[in-house]
């Protein structure tokens, strides 16, 4: 399962959806496209599987990507979890877990 945690100014992507084999997984492809789009935005710094907003424009871009992540999580609830840190939700750090996002 992919987990995306949004706790401004940071968004963290980790895991693998398990929807299909690597290279054929449409859920992973969709999340990777969202992360890649975020990485191209002015005001957003990315490294590994983390994105950090550095400006108002970055915050707006991150909020838009978050809406896309939530939509995917609603459509594929067995394959992606969207954790909203702004509502006090937290998950333990998954550092070291394999991820296909942010590469």
C-alpha positions in Angstrom: 0.0 0.0 0.0 1.1 3.5 -0.8 0.8 6.0 2.1 0.9 9.7 1.4 1.1 11.9 4.5 0.3 15.6 4.2 1.4 17.8 7.1 2.2 21.3 5.6 4.7 22.3 4.7 5.6 18.7 4.0 4.2 15.8 2.0 5.7 12.3 2.2 5.2 9.5 -0.2 6.1 5.8 0.6 5.2 2.3 -0.2 4.0 0.4 -3.3 0.3 0.1 -4.2 0.3 -3.6 -5.0 -2.4 -3.1 -7.6 -0.4 -4.8 -10.3 3.2 -5.9 -11.0 5.9 -3.2 -10.8 6.0 -1.3 -14.1 2.3 -2.1 -14.7 0.7 -0.6 -11.6 -1.7 2.2 -12.6 -2.1 3.3 -9.0 1.7 3.7 -8.5 1.9 5.4 -11.9 -0.8 7.9 -10.9 0.9 8.7 -7.6 4.3 9.0 -9.3 2.8 11.5 -11.8 1.4 13.6 -8.9 4.8 13.6 -7.1 6.6 14.4 -10.4 4.2 17.3 -11.0 4.9 18.6 -7.5 8.6 18.3 -8.0 8.3 20.7 -11.1 6.5 23.4 -9.2 8.2 26.6 -8.1 8.4 26.9 -4.4 8.5 23.2 -3.7 11.7 21.3 -2.8 11.8 17.5 -3.3 14.3 15.0 -2.1 13.8 11.2 -2.0 10.2 10.6 -1.1 9.6 14.0 0.5 8.3 17.3 -0.8 8.5 20.6 1.2 6.7 23.8 0.4 9.0 26.9 0.5 6.6 29.6 -0.6 2.9 30.5 -1.0 3.0 29.2 -4.6 4.5 25.9 -3.3 1.7 25.7 -0.7 -0.9 26.1 -3.4 0.7 23.5 -5.6 0.9 21.1 -2.7 -2.8 21.6 -1.8 -3.7 20.8 -5.4 -1.6 17.7 -5.4 -3.2 16.7 -2.1 -6.7 16.9 -3.7 -5.4 14.4 -6.4 -4.0 12.1 -3.7 -7.3 12.1 -1.8 -9.2 11.3 -5.0 -7.0 8.4 -5.7 -7.3 7.1 -2.1 -11.1 7.2 -2.5 -11.0 5.4 -5.8 -8.4 2.8 -4.7 -8.8 2.5 -0.9 -7.0 -0.9 -0.7 -3.9 0.5 -2.5 -3.4 4.0 -1.2 -3.9 5.8 2.1 -4.0 9.5 2.4 -3.0 10.7 5.9 -4.0 14.3 6.7 -1.5 15.5 9.3 -3.4 18.8 9.6 -6.1 17.0 11.5 -3.7 15.6 14.0 -3.3 12.2 12.3 0.2 10.8 12.4 1.9 7.6 11.2 5.2 6.3 12.4 8.2 7.2 10.2 8.7 4.6 7.5 12.3 5.6 6.7 14.0 2.8 4.9 10.9 1.3 3.4 11.1 0.8 -0.3 9.3 3.3 -2.4 8.9 3.9 -6.1 8.0 7.5 -5.6 10.3 10.4 -5.6 12.9 8.9 -7.8 
